[in-house]
Amino acid sequence: MIGEGGMVSYFGTNNMLEIEERIEAHDEEAELIFKAMAYQVAKEISAVSVHFKGNLDAIILTGGLAKSTRFTQQVSELVSWIEKVIISPGEDELFALNEGTQRVLAKEEKAKEY
């Protein structure tokens, strides 16, 4: 089940270039699903932002989907009113979490409560 959700469940691939090629070739279903996915991500970001009452430093889009400029632009257009959007493509989440933890343990920065 892991790795089979999201875009893979609809397109059979997580290769955003292939999906974008389908959109460029006027595949209306691909475009609809793509836009719906961007909208859903933006909805979830908006829903979570309520908890923070506007006290955010940034919205960071990361992971495989962040490699798609088309996707990040669509999401950014919907959520940039909340806070600045930072794009960090790739799947370095665990590395980033480790680095942040190391900085807190070394007292180089304070832990943030989310």
Secondary structure, 3 states (H helix, E strand, C coil): CCCCCHHHHHHCCCCHHHHHHHHHCCCHHHHHHHHHHHHHHHHHHHHHHHHHCCCCCCEEEEEHHHHCHHHHHHHHHHHCCCCCEEEEEECCHHHHHHHHHHHHHCCCCCCCCC
